Amino acid sequence: MQLNFKQQELVDQLVKDIETKFPEVKFVSIEPSPESINSWWLDFTKPDDEDRFAALIEYAGARAMDILLDYGHHFVVLPVVENGKAAVAV
């Protein structure tokens, strides 16, 4: 499945916003959710600091919800651990 133009635009802005607010966090990949054809998973590196991790979860969740409400596109931000397994979903 491929992102459409608007989805790609929203992903690019979300990635930029997250990496600007959390410079220690880097975008890893995007993949369609196996749970829903209308969802996309965005994998990011996980901050080492637990407070930064909590702040990232809160910020990314709010941004993803704004996108869902404003545009109807569902993105899930997943901070991942080094071995690539999902740590937590927002």
C-alpha positions as CSV (number, residue, x, y, z in Angstrom):
1,M,0.0,0.0,0.0
2,Q,1.3,3.5,-0.9
3,L,0.7,6.8,0.9
4,N,-1.2,9.3,-1.1
5,F,0.1,12.9,-1.6
6,K,-1.7,14.4,1.4
7,Q,-0.7,11.5,3.7
8,Q,3.0,11.9,2.7
9,E,2.8,15.6,3.3
10,L,1.3,15.0,6.8
11,V,3.9,12.3,7.6
12,D,6.8,14.6,6.4
13,Q,5.5,17.4,8.7
14,L,4.9,15.1,11.7
15,V,8.4,13.6,11.3
16,K,9.9,17.1,11.1
17,D,8.0,18.4,14.1
18,I,9.0,15.3,16.2
19,E,12.7,15.5,15.3
20,T,12.8,19.2,15.9
21,K,11.2,18.9,19.4
22,F,13.1,15.8,20.2
23,P,16.5,16.0,18.4
24,E,17.7,12.7,20.0
25,V,14.9,10.9,18.3
26,K,15.2,9.8,14.6
27,F,12.6,8.6,12.1
28,V,13.2,4.9,11.2
29,S,10.4,3.8,8.9
30,I,6.8,3.8,8.0
31,E,4.6,0.8,7.3
32,P,0.9,0.0,6.9
33,S,-0.7,-1.2,10.1
34,P,-1.5,-5.0,10.0
35,E,-4.5,-4.2,12.1
36,S,-6.3,-1.7,9.8
37,I,-6.0,-0.7,6.2
38,N,-6.6,2.9,7.2
39,S,-3.6,3.2,9.6
40,W,0.1,3.7,9.3
41,W,2.8,3.0,11.8
42,L,5.7,5.5,12.1
43,D,8.7,4.0,13.8
44,F,11.1,6.3,15.6
45,T,14.1,5.6,17.8
46,K,13.3,5.6,21.6
47,P,14.9,8.3,23.8
48,D,17.0,6.8,26.6
49,D,15.7,9.2,29.2
50,E,12.3,8.1,30.6
51,D,11.1,11.7,31.0
52,R,11.8,12.5,27.4
53,F,10.2,9.2,26.4
54,A,7.0,10.2,28.3
55,A,7.1,13.7,26.7
56,L,7.5,12.2,23.2
57,I,4.5,9.9,23.8
58,E,2.4,12.8,25.0
59,Y,3.4,15.1,22.1
60,A,3.2,12.5,19.4
61,G,-0.2,11.3,20.6
62,A,-1.6,14.8,20.6
63,R,-0.2,15.5,17.1
64,A,-1.5,12.2,15.7
65,M,-4.9,12.9,17.2
66,D,-4.9,16.4,15.6
67,I,-4.2,14.9,12.2
68,L,-6.9,12.3,12.6
69,L,-9.5,14.9,13.6
70,D,-8.4,17.5,11.0
71,Y,-7.7,15.2,8.0
72,G,-9.1,11.8,8.8
73,H,-5.7,10.0,8.5
74,H,-4.6,7.7,11.3
75,F,-0.9,7.6,12.1
76,V,0.5,5.7,15.1
77,V,3.9,6.8,16.4
78,L,5.9,3.9,17.7
79,P,9.2,4.6,19.6
80,V,11.2,1.4,19.1
81,V,14.0,-0.1,21.0
82,E,17.3,-0.9,19.3
83,N,16.4,-4.3,18.1
84,G,13.4,-2.9,16.2
85,K,10.6,-4.3,18.4
86,A,7.8,-1.8,19.3
87,A,8.2,-0.4,22.8
88,V,4.8,1.4,23.1
89,A,2.1,2.6,20.8
90,V,0.5,6.1,20.8
